[in-house]
Amino acid sequence: MATTLQFEVSANGHVFGSAKSDTIVIKAPAGTKARWVRQAQREGKKLSDWISDGIARADDELQRAVIAEREACAKVSDGD
């Protein structure tokens, strides 16, 4: 049975309950949620903070990949 996780995240990735945040709803199997909870606890974090940090890390990695791709394309178009 899936478990619904819901929390609010601001634009900078911090978990808040303010009007400036967005709500994220994740439906995950109970086993997945349990695994995430254990991982969050090992890192000394609340589950919502652990998920938020993971989203922020993934976003940072994506931004770095986009920048690298743009730089590679610029080098090709410049003839380097």
mmCIF file of the N, C-alpha and C atoms, coordinates in Angstrom:
data_MODEL
# 
_entry.id   MODEL 
# 
loop_
_atom_site.group_PDB 
_atom_site.id 
_atom_site.type_symbol 
_atom_site.label_atom_id 
_atom_site.label_alt_id 
_atom_site.label_comp_id 
_atom_site.label_asym_id 
_atom_site.label_entity_id 
_atom_site.label_seq_id 
_atom_site.pdbx_PDB_ins_code 
_atom_site.Cartn_x 
_atom_site.Cartn_y 
_atom_site.Cartn_z 
_atom_site.occupancy 
_atom_site.B_iso_or_equiv 
_atom_site.pdbx_formal_charge 
_atom_site.auth_seq_id 
_atom_site.auth_comp_id 
_atom_site.auth_asym_id 
_atom_site.auth_atom_id 
_atom_site.pdbx_PDB_model_num 
ATOM 1   N N  . MET A 1 1  ? 0.835  -1.172 0.000   1.00 0.00 ? 1  MET A N  1 
ATOM 2   C CA . MET A 1 1  ? 0.000  0.000  0.000   1.00 0.00 ? 1  MET A CA 1 
ATOM 3   C C  . MET A 1 1  ? 0.883  1.239  0.000   1.00 0.00 ? 1  MET A C  1 
ATOM 4   N N  . ALA A 1 2  ? 0.555  2.218  -0.832  1.00 0.00 ? 2  ALA A N  1 
ATOM 5   C CA . ALA A 1 2  ? 1.351  3.443  -0.934  1.00 0.00 ? 2  ALA A CA 1 
ATOM 6   C C  . ALA A 1 2  ? 1.069  4.380  0.230   1.00 0.00 ? 2  ALA A C  1 
ATOM 7   N N  . THR A 1 3  ? 2.098  5.072  0.640   1.00 0.00 ? 3  THR A N  1 
ATOM 8   C CA . THR A 1 3  ? 2.006  6.079  1.679   1.00 0.00 ? 3  THR A CA 1 
ATOM 9   C C  . THR A 1 3  ? 2.160  7.444  1.021   1.00 0.00 ? 3  THR A C  1 
ATOM 10  N N  . THR A 1 4  ? 1.369  8.418  1.434   1.00 0.00 ? 4  THR A N  1 
ATOM 11  C CA . THR A 1 4  ? 1.486  9.760  0.890   1.00 0.00 ? 4  THR A CA 1 
ATOM 12  C C  . THR A 1 4  ? 2.295  10.618 1.849   1.00 0.00 ? 4  THR A C  1 
ATOM 13  N N  . LEU A 1 5  ? 3.353  11.215 1.331   1.00 0.00 ? 5  LEU A N  1 
ATOM 14  C CA . LEU A 1 5  ? 4.196  12.130 2.098   1.00 0.00 ? 5  LEU A CA 1 
ATOM 15  C C  . LEU A 1 5  ? 3.921  13.529 1.562   1.00 0.00 ? 5  LEU A C  1 
ATOM 16  N N  . GLN A 1 6  ? 3.677  14.479 2.431   1.00 0.00 ? 6  GLN A N  1 
ATOM 17  C CA . GLN A 1 6  ? 3.403  15.833 1.986   1.00 0.00 ? 6  GLN A CA 1 
ATOM 18  C C  . GLN A 1 6  ? 4.160  16.817 2.865   1.00 0.00 ? 6  GLN A C  1 
ATOM 19  N N  . PHE A 1 7  ? 4.853  17.752 2.235   1.00 0.00 ? 7  PHE A N  1 
ATOM 20  C CA . PHE A 1 7  ? 5.556  18.787 2.977   1.00 0.00 ? 7  PHE A CA 1 
ATOM 21  C C  . PHE A 1 7  ? 5.715  19.999 2.086   1.00 0.00 ? 7  PHE A C  1 
ATOM 22  N N  . GLU A 1 8  ? 6.086  21.105 2.675   1.00 0.00 ? 8  GLU A N  1 
ATOM 23  C CA . GLU A 1 8  ? 6.229  22.347 1.936   1.00 0.00 ? 8  GLU A CA 1 
ATOM 24  C C  . GLU A 1 8  ? 7.691  22.724 1.827   1.00 0.00 ? 8  GLU A C  1 
ATOM 25  N N  . VAL A 1 9  ? 8.078  23.204 0.645   1.00 0.00 ? 9  VAL A N  1 
ATOM 26  C CA . VAL A 1 9  ? 9.463  23.566 0.380   1.00 0.00 ? 9  VAL A CA 1 
ATOM 27  C C  . VAL A 1 9  ? 9.495  24.944 -0.261  1.00 0.00 ? 9  VAL A C  1 
ATOM 28  N N  . SER A 1 10 ? 10.369 25.801 0.241   1.00 0.00 ? 10 SER A N  1 
ATOM 29  C CA . SER A 1 10 ? 10.533 27.124 -0.352  1.00 0.00 ? 10 SER A CA 1 
ATOM 30  C C  . SER A 1 10 ? 11.414 27.014 -1.583  1.00 0.00 ? 10 SER A C  1 
ATOM 31  N N  . ALA A 1 11 ? 11.551 28.099 -2.304  1.00 0.00 ? 11 ALA A N  1 
ATOM 32  C CA . ALA A 1 11 ? 12.341 28.103 -3.532  1.00 0.00 ? 11 ALA A CA 1 
ATOM 33  C C  . ALA A 1 11 ? 13.798 27.742 -3.289  1.00 0.00 ? 11 ALA A C  1 
ATOM 34  N N  . ASN A 1 12 ? 14.331 28.036 -2.100  1.00 0.00 ? 12 ASN A N  1 
ATOM 35  C CA . ASN A 1 12 ? 15.741 27.730 -1.839  1.00 0.00 ? 12 ASN A CA 1 
ATOM 36  C C  . ASN A 1 12 ? 15.929 26.352 -1.206  1.00 0.00 ? 12 ASN A C  1 
ATOM 37  N N  . GLY A 1 13 ? 14.865 25.561 -1.158  1.00 0.00 ? 13 GLY A N  1 
ATOM 38  C CA . GLY A 1 13 ? 14.984 24.193 -0.690  1.00 0.00 ? 13 GLY A CA 1 
ATOM 39  C C  . GLY A 1 13 ? 14.705 23.980 0.779   1.00 0.00 ? 13 GLY A C  1 
ATOM 40  N N  . HIS A 1 14 ? 14.500 25.039 1.546   1.00 0.00 ? 14 HIS A N  1 
ATOM 41  C CA . HIS A 1 14 ? 14.219 24.892 2.969   1.00 0.00 ? 14 HIS A CA 1 
ATOM 42  C C  . HIS A 1 14 ? 12.754 24.535 3.184   1.00 0.00 ? 14 HIS A C  1 
ATOM 43  N N  . VAL A 1 15 ? 12.512 23.699 4.160   1.00 0.00 ? 15 VAL A N  1 
ATOM 44  C CA . VAL A 1 15 ? 11.146 23.271 4.464   1.00 0.00 ? 15 VAL A CA 1 
ATOM 45  C C  . VAL A 1 15 ? 10.521 24.293 5.400   1.00 0.00 ? 15 VAL A C  1 
ATOM 46  N N  . PHE A 1 16 ? 9.385  24.824 4.989   1.00 0.00 ? 16 PHE A N  1 
ATOM 47  C CA . PHE A 1 16 ? 8.678  25.834 5.762   1.00 0.00 ? 16 PHE A CA 1 
ATOM 48  C C  . PHE A 1 16 ? 7.182  25.560 5.743   1.00 0.00 ? 16 PHE A C  1 
ATOM 49  N N  . GLY A 1 17 ? 6.467  26.288 6.545   1.00 0.00 ? 17 GLY A N  1 
ATOM 50  C CA . GLY A 1 17 ? 5.015  26.259 6.518   1.00 0.00 ? 17 GLY A CA 1 
ATOM 51  C C  . GLY A 1 17 ? 4.464  27.611 6.130   1.00 0.00 ? 17 GLY A C  1 
ATOM 52  N N  . SER A 1 18 ? 5.251  28.399 5.414   1.00 0.00 ? 18 SER A N  1 
ATOM 53  C CA . SER A 1 18 ? 4.829  29.757 5.077   1.00 0.00 ? 18 SER A CA 1 
ATOM 54  C C  . SER A 1 18 ? 4.053  29.790 3.771   1.00 0.00 ? 18 SER A C  1 
ATOM 55  N N  . ALA A 1 19 ? 3.464  30.934 3.501   1.00 0.00 ? 19 ALA A N  1 
ATOM 56  C CA . ALA A 1 19 ? 2.684  31.114 2.279   1.00 0.00 ? 19 ALA A CA 1 
ATOM 57  C C  . ALA A 1 19 ? 3.574  31.156 1.044   1.00 0.00 ? 19 ALA A C  1 
ATOM 58  N N  . LYS A 1 20 ? 4.884  31.374 1.203   1.00 0.00 ? 20 LYS A N  1 
ATOM 59  C CA . LYS A 1 20 ? 5.798  31.465 0.074   1.00 0.00 ? 20 LYS A CA 1 
ATOM 60  C C  . LYS A 1 20 ? 6.367  30.115 -0.333  1.00 0.00 ? 20 LYS A C  1 
ATOM 61  N N  . SER A 1 21 ? 5.857  29.041 0.211   1.00 0.00 ? 21 SER A N  1 
ATOM 62  C CA . SER A 1 21 ? 6.392  27.721 -0.111  1.00 0.00 ? 21 SER A CA 1 
ATOM 63  C C  . SER A 1 21 ? 5.412  26.953 -0.990  1.00 0.00 ? 21 SER A C  1 
ATOM 64  N N  . ASP A 1 22 ? 5.911  25.915 -1.602  1.00 0.00 ? 22 ASP A N  1 
ATOM 65  C CA . ASP A 1 22 ? 5.110  25.030 -2.437  1.00 0.00 ? 22 ASP A CA 1 
ATOM 66  C C  . ASP A 1 22 ? 4.942  23.700 -1.728  1.00 0.00 ? 22 ASP A C  1 
ATOM 67  N N  . THR A 1 23 ? 3.819  23.056 -1.966  1.00 0.00 ? 23 THR A N  1 
ATOM 68  C CA . THR A 1 23 ? 3.563  21.748 -1.383  1.00 0.00 ? 23 THR A CA 1 
ATOM 69  C C  . THR A 1 23 ? 3.984  20.666 -2.362  1.00 0.00 ? 23 THR A C  1 
ATOM 70  N N  . ILE A 1 24 ? 4.698  19.697 -1.860  1.00 0.00 ? 24 ILE A N  1 
ATOM 71  C CA . ILE A 1 24 ? 5.108  18.550 -2.655  1.00 0.00 ? 24 ILE A CA 1 
ATOM 72  C C  . ILE A 1 24 ? 4.432  17.319 -2.073  1.00 0.00 ? 24 ILE A C  1 
ATOM 73  N N  . VAL A 1 25 ? 3.794  16.542 -2.925  1.00 0.00 ? 25 VAL A N  1 
ATOM 74  C CA . VAL A 1 25 ? 3.147  15.311 -2.497  1.00 0.00 ? 25 VAL A CA 1 
ATOM 75  C C  . VAL A 1 25 ? 3.856  14.155 -3.191  1.00 0.00 ? 25 VAL A C  1 
ATOM 76  N N  . ILE A 1 26 ? 4.327  13.205 -2.413  1.00 0.00 ? 26 ILE A N  1 
ATOM 77  C CA . ILE A 1 26 ? 5.004  12.026 -2.942  1.00 0.00 ? 26 ILE A CA 1 
ATOM 78  C C  . ILE A 1 26 ? 4.232  10.799 -2.486  1.00 0.00 ? 26 ILE A C  1 
ATOM 79  N N  . LYS A 1 27 ? 3.843  9.971  -3.442  1.00 0.00 ? 27 LYS A N  1 
ATOM 80  C CA . LYS A 1 27 ? 3.198  8.705  -3.097  1.00 0.00 ? 27 LYS A CA 1 
ATOM 81  C C  . LYS A 1 27 ? 4.245  7.618  -3.274  1.00 0.00 ? 27 LYS A C  1 
ATOM 82  N N  . ALA A 1 28 ? 4.574  6.965  -2.175  1.00 0.00 ? 28 ALA A N  1 
ATOM 83  C CA . ALA A 1 28 ? 5.628  5.954  -2.186  1.00 0.00 ? 28 ALA A CA 1 
ATOM 84  C C  . ALA A 1 28 ? 5.154  4.713  -1.455  1.00 0.00 ? 28 ALA A C  1 
ATOM 85  N N  . PRO A 1 29 ? 5.600  3.539  -1.901  1.00 0.00 ? 29 PRO A N  1 
ATOM 86  C CA . PRO A 1 29 ? 5.275  2.318  -1.165  1.00 0.00 ? 29 PRO A CA 1 
ATOM 87  C C  . PRO A 1 29 ? 5.792  2.418  0.267   1.00 0.00 ? 29 PRO A C  1 
ATOM 88  N N  . ALA A 1 30 ? 5.115  1.766  1.174   1.00 0.00 ? 30 ALA A N  1 
ATOM 89  C CA . ALA A 1 30 ? 5.476  1.828  2.596   1.00 0.00 ? 30 ALA A CA 1 
ATOM 90  C C  . ALA A 1 30 ? 6.930  1.407  2.829   1.00 0.00 ? 30 ALA A C  1 
ATOM 91  N N  . GLY A 1 31 ? 7.396  0.413  2.102   1.00 0.00 ? 31 GLY A N  1 
ATOM 92  C CA . GLY A 1 31 ? 8.779  -0.039 2.252   1.00 0.00 ? 31 GLY A CA 1 
ATOM 93  C C  . GLY A 1 31 ? 9.777  1.028  1.842   1.00 0.00 ? 31 GLY A C  1 
ATOM 94  N N  . THR A 1 32 ? 9.455  1.761  0.786   1.00 0.00 ? 32 THR A N  1 
ATOM 95  C CA . THR A 1 32 ? 10.319 2.850  0.331   1.00 0.00 ? 32 THR A CA 1 
ATOM 96  C C  . THR A 1 32 ? 10.361 3.949  1.373   1.00 0.00 ? 32 THR A C  1 
ATOM 97  N N  . LYS A 1 33 ? 9.184  4.303  1.909   1.00 0.00 ? 33 LYS A N  1 
ATOM 98  C CA . LYS A 1 33 ? 9.148  5.343  2.935   1.00 0.00 ? 33 LYS A CA 1 
ATOM 99  C C  . LYS A 1 33 ? 9.967  4.903  4.154   1.00 0.00 ? 33 LYS A C  1 
ATOM 100 N N  . ALA A 1 34 ? 9.831  3.665  4.552   1.00 0.00 ? 34 ALA A N  1 
ATOM 101 C CA . ALA A 1 34 ? 10.573 3.162  5.707   1.00 0.00 ? 34 ALA A CA 1 
ATOM 102 C C  . ALA A 1 34 ? 12.076 3.250  5.461   1.00 0.00 ? 34 ALA A C  1 
ATOM 103 N N  . ARG A 1 35 ? 12.511 2.912  4.246   1.00 0.00 ? 35 ARG A N  1 
ATOM 104 C CA . ARG A 1 35 ? 13.931 2.994  3.898   1.00 0.00 ? 35 ARG A CA 1 
ATOM 105 C C  . ARG A 1 35 ? 14.414 4.447  3.951   1.00 0.00 ? 35 ARG A C  1 
ATOM 106 N N  . TRP A 1 36 ? 13.587 5.377  3.419   1.00 0.00 ? 36 TRP A N  1 
ATOM 107 C CA . TRP A 1 36 ? 13.932 6.790  3.451   1.00 0.00 ? 36 TRP A CA 1 
ATOM 108 C C  . TRP A 1 36 ? 14.013 7.304  4.886   1.00 0.00 ? 36 TRP A C  1 
ATOM 109 N N  . VAL A 1 37 ? 13.066 6.878  5.724   1.00 0.00 ? 37 VAL A N  1 
ATOM 110 C CA . VAL A 1 37 ? 13.069 7.305  7.126   1.00 0.00 ? 37 VAL A CA 1 
ATOM 111 C C  . VAL A 1 37 ? 14.345 6.835  7.818   1.00 0.00 ? 37 VAL A C  1 
ATOM 112 N N  . ARG A 1 38 ? 14.726 5.582  7.586   1.00 0.00 ? 38 ARG A N  1 
ATOM 113 C CA . ARG A 1 38 ? 15.958 5.063  8.202   1.00 0.00 ? 38 ARG A CA 1 
ATOM 114 C C  . ARG A 1 38 ? 17.181 5.852  7.736   1.00 0.00 ? 38 ARG A C  1 
ATOM 115 N N  . GLN A 1 39 ? 17.240 6.142  6.434   1.00 0.00 ? 39 GLN A N  1 
ATOM 116 C CA . GLN A 1 39 ? 18.376 6.916  5.903   1.00 0.00 ? 39 GLN A CA 1 
ATOM 117 C C  . GLN A 1 39 ? 18.395 8.312  6.512   1.00 0.00 ? 39 GLN A C  1 
ATOM 118 N N  . ALA A 1 40 ? 17.239 8.957  6.591   1.00 0.00 ? 40 ALA A N  1 
ATOM 119 C CA . ALA A 1 40 ? 17.156 10.298 7.180   1.00 0.00 ? 40 ALA A CA 1 
ATOM 120 C C  . ALA A 1 40 ? 17.609 10.264 8.638   1.00 0.00 ? 40 ALA A C  1 
ATOM 121 N N  . GLN A 1 41 ? 17.165 9.251  9.368   1.00 0.00 ? 41 GLN A N  1 
ATOM 122 C CA . GLN A 1 41 ? 17.551 9.130  10.778  1.00 0.00 ? 41 GLN A CA 1 
ATOM 123 C C  . GLN A 1 41 ? 19.052 8.917  10.925  1.00 0.00 ? 41 GLN A C  1 
ATOM 124 N N  . ARG A 1 42 ? 19.640 8.104  10.035  1.00 0.00 ? 42 ARG A N  1 
ATOM 125 C CA . ARG A 1 42 ? 21.098 7.895  10.082  1.00 0.00 ? 42 ARG A CA 1 
ATOM 126 C C  . ARG A 1 42 ? 21.848 9.208  9.896   1.00 0.00 ? 42 ARG A C  1 
ATOM 127 N N  . GLU A 1 43 ? 21.266 10.109 9.092   1.00 0.00 ? 43 GLU A N  1 
ATOM 128 C CA . GLU A 1 43 ? 21.896 11.403 8.842   1.00 0.00 ? 43 GLU A CA 1 
ATOM 129 C C  . GLU A 1 43 ? 21.460 12.463 9.852   1.00 0.00 ? 43 GLU A C  1 
ATOM 130 N N  . GLY A 1 44 ? 20.602 12.068 10.814  1.00 0.00 ? 44 GLY A N  1 
ATOM 131 C CA . GLY A 1 44 ? 20.153 12.989 11.842  1.00 0.00 ? 44 GLY A CA 1 
ATOM 132 C C  . GLY A 1 44 ? 19.181 14.040 11.357  1.00 0.00 ? 44 GLY A C  1 
ATOM 133 N N  . LYS A 1 45 ? 18.387 13.693 10.337  1.00 0.00 ? 45 LYS A N  1 
ATOM 134 C CA . LYS A 1 45 ? 17.455 14.649 9.744   1.00 0.00 ? 45 LYS A CA 1 
ATOM 135 C C  . LYS A 1 45 ? 16.027 14.148 9.829   1.00 0.00 ? 45 LYS A C  1 
ATOM 136 N N  . LYS A 1 46 ? 15.090 15.092 9.749   1.00 0.00 ? 46 LYS A N  1 
ATOM 137 C CA . LYS A 1 46 ? 13.684 14.725 9.575   1.00 0.00 ? 46 LYS A CA 1 
ATOM 138 C C  . LYS A 1 46 ? 13.516 14.272 8.129   1.00 0.00 ? 46 LYS A C  1 
ATOM 139 N N  . LEU A 1 47 ? 12.535 13.443 7.877   1.00 0.00 ? 47 LEU A N  1 
ATOM 140 C CA . LEU A 1 47 ? 12.315 12.930 6.527   1.00 0.00 ? 47 LEU A CA 1 
ATOM 141 C C  . LEU A 1 47 ? 12.102 14.069 5.534   1.00 0.00 ? 47 LEU A C  1 
ATOM 142 N N  . SER A 1 48 ? 11.309 15.066 5.899   1.00 0.00 ? 48 SER A N  1 
ATOM 143 C CA . SER A 1 48 ? 11.044 16.172 4.974   1.00 0.00 ? 48 SER A CA 1 
ATOM 144 C C  . SER A 1 48 ? 12.329 16.926 4.632   1.00 0.00 ? 48 SER A C  1 
ATOM 145 N N  . ASP A 1 49 ? 13.209 17.119 5.613   1.00 0.00 ? 49 ASP A N  1 
ATOM 146 C CA . ASP A 1 49 ? 14.483 17.793 5.359   1.00 0.00 ? 49 ASP A CA 1 
ATOM 147 C C  . ASP A 1 49 ? 15.379 16.936 4.473   1.00 0.00 ? 49 ASP A C  1 
ATOM 148 N N  . TRP A 1 50 ? 15.392 15.628 4.729   1.00 0.00 ? 50 TRP A N  1 
ATOM 149 C CA . TRP A 1 50 ? 16.212 14.708 3.944   1.00 0.00 ? 50 TRP A CA 1 
ATOM 150 C C  . TRP A 1 50 ? 15.778 14.714 2.480   1.00 0.00 ? 50 TRP A C  1 
ATOM 151 N N  . ILE A 1 51 ? 14.461 14.677 2.240   1.00 0.00 ? 51 ILE A N  1 
ATOM 152 C CA . ILE A 1 51 ? 13.939 14.701 0.870   1.00 0.00 ? 51 ILE A CA 1 
ATOM 153 C C  . ILE A 1 51 ? 14.260 16.042 0.217   1.00 0.00 ? 51 ILE A C  1 
ATOM 154 N N  . SER A 1 52 ? 14.039 17.123 0.950   1.00 0.00 ? 52 SER A N  1 
ATOM 155 C CA . SER A 1 52 ? 14.318 18.459 0.423   1.00 0.00 ? 52 SER A CA 1 
ATOM 156 C C  . SER A 1 52 ? 15.791 18.602 0.040   1.00 0.00 ? 52 SER A C  1 
ATOM 157 N N  . ASP A 1 53 ? 16.691 18.111 0.888   1.00 0.00 ? 53 ASP A N  1 
ATOM 158 C CA . ASP A 1 53 ? 18.119 18.161 0.592   1.00 0.00 ? 53 ASP A CA 1 
ATOM 159 C C  . ASP A 1 53 ? 18.441 17.350 -0.660  1.00 0.00 ? 53 ASP A C  1 
ATOM 160 N N  . GLY A 1 54 ? 17.796 16.199 -0.802  1.00 0.00 ? 54 GLY A N  1 
ATOM 161 C CA . GLY A 1 54 ? 18.006 15.368 -1.989  1.00 0.00 ? 54 GLY A CA 1 
ATOM 162 C C  . GLY A 1 54 ? 17.542 16.062 -3.259  1.00 0.00 ? 54 GLY A C  1 
ATOM 163 N N  . ILE A 1 55 ? 16.427 16.754 -3.181  1.00 0.00 ? 55 ILE A N  1 
ATOM 164 C CA . ILE A 1 55 ? 15.918 17.500 -4.334  1.00 0.00 ? 55 ILE A CA 1 
ATOM 165 C C  . ILE A 1 55 ? 16.885 18.630 -4.673  1.00 0.00 ? 55 ILE A C  1 
ATOM 166 N N  . ALA A 1 56 ? 17.353 19.333 -3.656  1.00 0.00 ? 56 ALA A N  1 
ATOM 167 C CA . ALA A 1 56 ? 18.294 20.436 -3.886  1.00 0.00 ? 56 ALA A CA 1 
ATOM 168 C C  . ALA A 1 56 ? 19.584 19.920 -4.513  1.00 0.00 ? 56 ALA A C  1 
ATOM 169 N N  . ARG A 1 57 ? 20.101 18.770 -4.023  1.00 0.00 ? 57 ARG A N  1 
ATOM 170 C CA . ARG A 1 57 ? 21.322 18.181 -4.593  1.00 0.00 ? 57 ARG A CA 1 
ATOM 171 C C  . ARG A 1 57 ? 21.109 17.811 -6.055  1.00 0.00 ? 57 ARG A C  1 
ATOM 172 N N  . ALA A 1 58 ? 19.978 17.188 -6.352  1.00 0.00 ? 58 ALA A N  1 
ATOM 173 C CA . ALA A 1 58 ? 19.684 16.787 -7.731  1.00 0.00 ? 58 ALA A CA 1 
ATOM 174 C C  . ALA A 1 58 ? 19.572 18.013 -8.633  1.00 0.00 ? 58 ALA A C  1 
ATOM 175 N N  . ASP A 1 59 ? 18.959 19.073 -8.124  1.00 0.00 ? 59 ASP A N  1 
ATOM 176 C CA . ASP A 1 59 ? 18.836 20.303 -8.902  1.00 0.00 ? 59 ASP A CA 1 
ATOM 177 C C  . ASP A 1 59 ? 20.206 20.906 -9.171  1.00 0.00 ? 59 ASP A C  1 
ATOM 178 N N  . ASP A 1 60 ? 21.076 20.918 -8.158  1.00 0.00 ? 60 ASP A N  1 
ATOM 179 C CA . ASP A 1 60 ? 22.436 21.438 -8.336  1.00 0.00 ? 60 ASP A CA 1 
ATOM 180 C C  . ASP A 1 60 ? 23.194 20.627 -9.385  1.00 0.00 ? 60 ASP A C  1 
ATOM 181 N N  . GLU A 1 61 ? 23.066 19.293 -9.325  1.00 0.00 ? 61 GLU A N  1 
ATOM 182 C CA . GLU A 1 61 ? 23.745 18.427 -10.287 1.00 0.00 ? 61 GLU A CA 1 
ATOM 183 C C  . GLU A 1 61 ? 23.219 18.672 -11.699 1.00 0.00 ? 61 GLU A C  1 
ATOM 184 N N  . LEU A 1 62 ? 21.910 18.861 -11.824 1.00 0.00 ? 62 LEU A N  1 
ATOM 185 C CA . LEU A 1 62 ? 21.322 19.135 -13.132 1.00 0.00 ? 62 LEU A CA 1 
ATOM 186 C C  . LEU A 1 62 ? 21.819 20.464 -13.672 1.00 0.00 ? 62 LEU A C  1 
ATOM 187 N N  . GLN A 1 63 ? 21.877 21.478 -12.824 1.00 0.00 ? 63 GLN A N  1 
ATOM 188 C CA . GLN A 1 63 ? 22.362 22.787 -13.267 1.00 0.00 ? 63 GLN A CA 1 
ATOM 189 C C  . GLN A 1 63 ? 23.812 22.701 -13.734 1.00 0.00 ? 63 GLN A C  1 
ATOM 190 N N  . ARG A 1 64 ? 24.650 21.958 -12.997 1.00 0.00 ? 64 ARG A N  1 
ATOM 191 C CA . ARG A 1 64 ? 26.048 21.793 -13.409 1.00 0.00 ? 64 ARG A CA 1 
ATOM 192 C C  . ARG A 1 64 ? 26.140 21.060 -14.745 1.00 0.00 ? 64 ARG A C  1 
ATOM 193 N N  . ALA A 1 65 ? 25.295 20.061 -14.947 1.00 0.00 ? 65 ALA A N  1 
ATOM 194 C CA . ALA A 1 65 ? 25.299 19.319 -16.210 1.00 0.00 ? 65 ALA A CA 1 
ATOM 195 C C  . ALA A 1 65 ? 24.858 20.209 -17.366 1.00 0.00 ? 65 ALA A C  1 
ATOM 196 N N  . VAL A 1 66 ? 23.866 21.039 -17.141 1.00 0.00 ? 66 VAL A N  1 
ATOM 197 C CA . VAL A 1 66 ? 23.388 21.960 -18.186 1.00 0.00 ? 66 VAL A CA 1 
ATOM 198 C C  . VAL A 1 66 ? 24.496 22.948 -18.554 1.00 0.00 ? 66 VAL A C  1 
ATOM 199 N N  . ILE A 1 67 ? 25.166 23.488 -17.550 1.00 0.00 ? 67 ILE A N  1 
ATOM 200 C CA . ILE A 1 67 ? 26.265 24.436 -17.803 1.00 0.00 ? 67 ILE A CA 1 
ATOM 201 C C  . ILE A 1 67 ? 27.382 23.750 -18.581 1.00 0.00 ? 67 ILE A C  1 
ATOM 202 N N  . ALA A 1 68 ? 27.741 22.539 -18.186 1.00 0.00 ? 68 ALA A N  1 
ATOM 203 C CA . ALA A 1 68 ? 28.800 21.797 -18.883 1.00 0.00 ? 68 ALA A CA 1 
ATOM 204 C C  . ALA A 1 68 ? 28.415 21.522 -20.330 1.00 0.00 ? 68 ALA A C  1 
ATOM 205 N N  . GLU A 1 69 ? 27.164 21.171 -20.551 1.00 0.00 ? 69 GLU A N  1 
ATOM 206 C CA . GLU A 1 69 ? 26.684 20.904 -21.913 1.00 0.00 ? 69 GLU A CA 1 
ATOM 207 C C  . GLU A 1 69 ? 26.731 22.173 -22.758 1.00 0.00 ? 69 GLU A C  1 
ATOM 208 N N  . ARG A 1 70 ? 26.324 23.294 -22.181 1.00 0.00 ? 70 ARG A N  1 
ATOM 209 C CA . ARG A 1 70 ? 26.369 24.569 -22.920 1.00 0.00 ? 70 ARG A CA 1 
ATOM 210 C C  . ARG A 1 70 ? 27.806 24.938 -23.264 1.00 0.00 ? 70 ARG A C  1 
ATOM 211 N N  . GLU A 1 71 ? 28.709 24.726 -22.315 1.00 0.00 ? 71 GLU A N  1 
ATOM 212 C CA . GLU A 1 71 ? 30.115 25.038 -22.573 1.00 0.00 ? 71 GLU A CA 1 
ATOM 213 C C  . GLU A 1 71 ? 30.670 24.137 -23.671 1.00 0.00 ? 71 GLU A C  1 
ATOM 214 N N  . ALA A 1 72 ? 30.317 22.873 -23.651 1.00 0.00 ? 72 ALA A N  1 
ATOM 215 C CA . ALA A 1 72 ? 30.777 21.928 -24.680 1.00 0.00 ? 72 ALA A CA 1 
ATOM 216 C C  . ALA A 1 72 ? 30.231 22.328 -26.046 1.00 0.00 ? 72 ALA A C  1 
ATOM 217 N N  . CYS A 1 73 ? 28.982 22.726 -26.110 1.00 0.00 ? 73 CYS A N  1 
ATOM 218 C CA . CYS A 1 73 ? 28.377 23.156 -27.374 1.00 0.00 ? 73 CYS A CA 1 
ATOM 219 C C  . CYS A 1 73 ? 29.030 24.431 -27.885 1.00 0.00 ? 73 CYS A C  1 
ATOM 220 N N  . ALA A 1 74 ? 29.352 25.330 -26.963 1.00 0.00 ? 74 ALA A N  1 
ATOM 221 C CA . ALA A 1 74 ? 30.008 26.586 -27.361 1.00 0.00 ? 74 ALA A CA 1 
ATOM 222 C C  . ALA A 1 74 ? 31.388 26.304 -27.947 1.00 0.00 ? 74 ALA A C  1 
ATOM 223 N N  . LYS A 1 75 ? 32.107 25.354 -27.358 1.00 0.00 ? 75 LYS A N  1 
ATOM 224 C CA . LYS A 1 75 ? 33.440 25.008 -27.883 1.00 0.00 ? 75 LYS A CA 1 
ATOM 225 C C  . LYS A 1 75 ? 33.336 24.412 -29.271 1.00 0.00 ? 75 LYS A C  1 
ATOM 226 N N  . VAL A 1 76 ? 32.318 23.564 -29.497 1.00 0.00 ? 76 VAL A N  1 
ATOM 227 C CA . VAL A 1 76 ? 32.132 22.949 -30.803 1.00 0.00 ? 76 VAL A CA 1 
ATOM 228 C C  . VAL A 1 76 ? 31.781 24.007 -31.832 1.00 0.00 ? 76 VAL A C  1 
ATOM 229 N N  . SER A 1 77 ? 30.906 24.927 -31.458 1.00 0.00 ? 77 SER A N  1 
ATOM 230 C CA . SER A 1 77 ? 30.486 25.961 -32.419 1.00 0.00 ? 77 SER A CA 1 
ATOM 231 C C  . SER A 1 77 ? 31.603 26.966 -32.673 1.00 0.00 ? 77 SER A C  1 
ATOM 232 N N  . ASP A 1 78 ? 32.541 27.121 -31.726 1.00 0.00 ? 78 ASP A N  1 
ATOM 233 C CA . ASP A 1 78 ? 33.695 28.024 -31.903 1.00 0.00 ? 78 ASP A CA 1 
ATOM 234 C C  . ASP A 1 78 ? 34.816 27.331 -32.678 1.00 0.00 ? 78 ASP A C  1 
ATOM 235 N N  . GLY A 1 79 ? 34.690 26.030 -32.890 1.00 0.00 ? 79 GLY A N  1 
ATOM 236 C CA . GLY A 1 79 ? 35.714 25.291 -33.614 1.00 0.00 ? 79 GLY A CA 1 
ATOM 237 C C  . GLY A 1 79 ? 36.863 24.807 -32.772 1.00 0.00 ? 79 GLY A C  1 
ATOM 238 N N  . ASP A 1 80 ? 36.732 24.815 -31.449 1.00 0.00 ? 80 ASP A N  1 
ATOM 239 C CA . ASP A 1 80 ? 37.813 24.347 -30.569 1.00 0.00 ? 80 ASP A CA 1 
ATOM 240 C C  . ASP A 1 80 ? 37.863 22.851 -30.499 1.00 0.00 ? 80 ASP A C  1 
# 
